[in-house]
Amino acid sequence: MLTMNTTLSATEARNRFFELLDLAKYNGQEFTIEKDGQPTALILPVEKNKSPEEIKKILAEFRKTFA
């Protein structure tokens, strides 16, 4: 399994593109893509994991709605 911030060559990123998207989306992993040995692009999740405070607020709103 890949670590939270992994550097990949452009060729490897191309070959594993859909896997990288899934890892970013579902596991929150970030990837740096290199071309010719230079960092060129990032694959990042759009939404970061929520903090415990954010989760408590969402749950409180949910409970009000469905109480």
C-alpha positions, 0 to 999 in steps of 0.5 A, spaced: 500 500 500 502 507 498 503 512 504 500 518 505 504 522 500 507 518 495 512 521 489 511 517 482 513 518 475 509 520 470 509 513 467 507 510 473 501 515 474 499 514 467 499 506 468 495 507 475 491 513 474 484 510 476 487 506 482 490 513 484 484 517 484 480 511 488 486 512 493 485 520 493 478 519 494 477 514 499 483 514 503 485 521 502 492 520 500 496 525 496 501 524 490 506 528 487 507 526 479 514 527 477 516 528 469 524 528 468 525 527 475 522 534 477 515 535 481 510 537 476 503 535 478 499 533 484 493 528 485 489 530 491 483 529 494 477 534 493 475 534 500 479 532 506 477 528 512 473 532 517 475 534 524 472 531 530 468 538 532 466 538 524 463 531 525 459 533 532 456 539 528 454 535 523 451 529 527 447 535 531 444 538 525 442 531 523 439 529 530 435 536 530 432 534 523 430 527 524 428 528 532 
